[in-house]
Each structure stands twice: as C-alpha cells, then as structure tokens.
C-alpha cells in the first residue's frame, strides 16, 4: 500500500462521499488511488471554487467538505476559498500535492510553501514528512476541522510521500491531541447566571449568529426563544436560525440590516449574543456603552468573548449542548410591552424607494421568489448589492440561507450552490448573484453540467459593480472608477453555449409567470433579471 | 499600557515558533521578547514571551495563543510569584587606561569578562531587567560596540509544575 492509497482509504474511513478538485503532477498519485475507492470526484474549473464547493457541501451536509489541488499555483489558487471558509468557520479539509520532500525549499518547478502561505487562514495545517503519519494526520485534520470552532485544515503531501510504501494502515479510532480539547459543555454556574439575568430582564433580545447553525442548534434556539418568550434578531450569518415570519423574529442587525433590529439591540436591557462574534458590520456601534444593558455572550470560542465587546456573562461551549442544558430551567418572560414596541418599530420601517418602472424591483422580486420557493429551499446569495437585497427581503422558511459573510468573497454563490447540490440531490437550490459576481465563477457552469450537479441561477444585471458604484456615488460624488461592466457577454447566448435553459425578466409586469416557469422546470436554469443601474441597497 | 510575561508550554515540533510569531504579527500585538528551549521532557518546548498592550489586548493575547493547536498551556508569570532572568553580552571599547575601571564596575554587578583584546572586551551579565538596565547606564561613559540580549526567561516559584 502506498501513501496515496492510504490517503484515499482515510477519506473512506471519514465517510467522505465527494471531493472537489483539480489535478496536477504533484497530486497525481493520490488521484490515481482515488480510482479504487467509491468517492465522487468533481473536476472544478479553477481551484478557488473547489474550496467554495467544499464549503457549500459542508454547510448543507453537516459533514466536512474536501477539496484537492496540486502544488504551486494549484495550492495558491485555493487560498481565497480557504480564507472564505475560515472567516465563516466552515469545516473543510484541503489536500494539496507538494514537490518531492527532498527538494523542498529549493524553489523547484511548482513549489509553493502553502502551509506557510495559509497560516493565517487555517485552523491548522500539516506538511506530511513521513508516510506512516498519514492515517493519524488525516484523522486529526477531520477532527480539528469539525470540532470546537470549526474551520479549514490543510494537509500538504509531497509526491514522494504519496509514492512511498506504508508499512501498515491502521486508522486511529480516537484522536489524541494533548493540546486541543475544545469546551463542549457550558459551565453550570454561568448557565445559572444567564437564567437569572433573563428572569430579571424587561427588554431581553437574542442575537443569533452563524455559530447556531454550525452547531446544528437552530431547532433548539427556536424552542428556547419561544419557551422563554424572548425576541430574536440575527446577524448576516445567522439568517435562517429563525423563520423570517416567526412572530418573535425581528430581522437582521447591522449596517445593512433592518433599523427595527438595530433598535431592538440598542434599547434592550439584556442582549444574549449566541454564536455571533460581534463583528464590525454586524453591530452598528460595537463600542456602544451599554451602561444599563447586560451582555451575555455564548460562544464555543473563548477568544471571541471580549474580543470586540466586553461581556458581563461569558458562557463558553457548544451552543446546541448549552441550549439543551438550559431546557431544564422553567422561565418565561412577561414582556408583552417590549414585544409590542418591537412590532411597532417593524410596522413603521420605512419602505424602500422603488426603482424606475422599466426595471425589476429587486426587493419585490426576491419576496415573490421566496414565497414561491419550497419550505426547505437553499438560497445562496453572492456578494454585493444582490447580497444586501437578498438578506433584506428573502424569507427563509425551514431552508437555509448561505452567503460569504466574513470575507465577502465575490463569486461564492455558484460554486457553493453546486457544492450544496452534491450534499442534497433533491432539494431546491437557487444561487442569486450579480453580473459582476457571476462572471467571477461562470466557468463552473461546465462543472455543474459535467457532473450532474444542476442548480438554478439568477443574475441581477445592472451593468455595474453595484455596491462599489453606490459607494463611489456617495463618497466620490458620482465619479465612477472601474465599476462599469460593459463588455459582459450575452447571458442568453452563454446559457445556450452550456445547454442551460434561459429566462429573462425585464420588469415586474410578468414577474409572477416567469418565476413560476423558472422554478417549475427541471434544473438547471439561468435567469437574467434586469436591474436599474442606478438602484441602491436602501 | 501594561507589560506581561507569558509562559507557554508547546509541542516541540517544526513550525511552532513561526505559528506563534505569525499570530503576534498578524493581529498587531506588541512582542518585547521571546525565548524558547526544550524542557526536561523533549516532547515540549517552554517559551517565555514578554508582551505589552492594554488590558483587553493582553487578555486577547492569552486567549488567542491558547487557541493555537500546538500550545498545550499558557499562563501569565506574575512578578511576585516568579523569577525572571535575562542574559546580555556587551562588547565595549576599552583602551589600556579604561580597562580597569570597566572591570571594577563589572565586579560590582557580578558580571564576567569573557573576552579581551587590545582595544575591546566582552562582558557577560545575567540578571533581571532592572539590573541589566542599571549596568548599561553605568557603561554609558564608554563606547559600546555591540550588544546581544537573550530576552527574558522565567519560571514560577515553588514546586507547582506547568
């Protein structure tokens, strides 16, 4: 058995069903060994998207996503995808080929110090130097990626190690890492403090982040909120923790969020941050002096507590476990006045100014679309104005809302949706992107067609890098620089080149029928939606 | 601005020091000195880091360093329950008529002369930082050619082990 065979065996032991990758000489032994195992191999069209597909796969399957690249440029092309996964704490394992270990450090053809290069974007990385270490390293890598605060782990394997014979293959049952033991159970004293704070609160609010979804604790959080009668707001990454129409849900917070959500945070006397890291875009005033506000911060990562905002009651542990532990405390807030106040704010939220009539109103379009989507649909938003409209107007029922939140990586939606398809063959999956972000990943239409991973794609076409244009309009008095997207292809011709059914929506007059038809036909399909070039987020 | 000494026990393997120093540089933490060496158990390396910053930064340093997979333990070495030592080598210009005066000062500080030639000498001094600073102050009248310092190493007092 060779090292490469052992690597393939490790993936089987980890019950990996699919890998996303791109070969090159330095990873060829491994791809050759992959022929012998029953794991789907998806050939992407550029490595960055292999990491995004692994990301989308991980978020929908709940398992670790796997991507593979060769040495040098293959590995460096992964970096943006790795950083994207790191910023959103998505568990992926990246396997890269490396030049012969005896030549490491001599700048030979396609050598890049990838473990060094990704150091600040990975939870951990390995450079395999002994073939006998392969089973242990793979076991550890999957364990580290998927426990505690999740995140990417990279394994760099020199070609001579892949080709070396391994004396015996024993896959470790247990992981023994002296230095890595993430906290799972919340401290009971802290839990009691939280309960006490809730019982005293007159205007409590829960702010749910992506950590709730990562711990698969959304169900428990909904239960908790309803049992205790506490209203909930969410961060961008926390969209979908609560159904949008839940009477206790009051929207997304932050610069681009709902003003009633921000008011709920600012006026509450007890903020329960749960699985959220109080990032700069999420909280309108991270340093807001909360003299009369008690702040509870529940997170699996102790380093997040107190990083951006001081916390009065820290509670470290796995969110799902903590929420389950809190079930035994009978507590119900009698705060109808507070909830009524929030409902009033919600009713008084100013309407968005609609665009010119000859164009599609993205807000109304997204509302119509999400009304028509299945209960468990996966909606993948890209980055830019399309993302802000999506998080503002998409109504999640019991499905998922995926986007690149922390890194804001354009081009995320299509590969992430394809990855999600690999995890959920029968679910409705829609990627919504702009004409800028679409062109960052449109090469993956081929991957989608080749591997039978079809999704529905919607392009908001406004001919601009809209969010940057909006920024330049406000900041530079409309002096636009390098935001004009003329030169974009005819998306209809492009769709037909890939043999993908195409729809075009010019304005709202026939939106209802076009969306119905778009959703009713078999995947894949591409819809171009004409947006007013001068439309703005709010 | 405060100053804290942290002691780390880490896995003794390639890349650990770069992971730690990389963490400091990318998060913009100020590192004053860092020393490392294997412990009596060759599986581990003991690292002493002197860092400065405000209370929140120092708290983050402890948490973020503790989060690194290779770091087994991190603790603050508190001045009243720990001992600190630093070693310094000073090459100073010393003509015939300066030499004796330098030797006298060195004697008072229990510093050692470890090399002498016609017009310079190298002095070795071990001590806590205030002793070293005081000694350097006294040498100000002479021409210091080169200085090499190890940075602080520290241990807690008593039998308690980290």
Boltz contact constraints between the chains, C-beta under 6 A:
constraints:
  - contact:
      token1: [A, 119]
      token2: [B, 22]
      max_distance: 6.0
  - contact:
      token1: [A, 120]
      token2: [B, 26]
      max_distance: 6.0
  - contact:
      token1: [A, 124]
      token2: [B, 69]
      max_distance: 6.0
  - contact:
      token1: [A, 178]
      token2: [B, 72]
      max_distance: 6.0
  - contact:
      token1: [A, 179]
      token2: [B, 70]
      max_distance: 6.0
  - contact:
      token1: [A, 179]
      token2: [B, 71]
      max_distance: 6.0
  - contact:
      token1: [A, 179]
      token2: [B, 72]
      max_distance: 6.0
  - contact:
      token1: [A, 180]
      token2: [B, 69]
      max_distance: 6.0
  - contact:
      token1: [A, 302]
      token2: [B, 63]
      max_distance: 6.0
  - contact:
      token1: [A, 303]
      token2: [B, 63]
      max_distance: 6.0
  - contact:
      token1: [A, 303]
      token2: [B, 64]
      max_distance: 6.0
  - contact:
      token1: [A, 303]
      token2: [B, 67]
      max_distance: 6.0
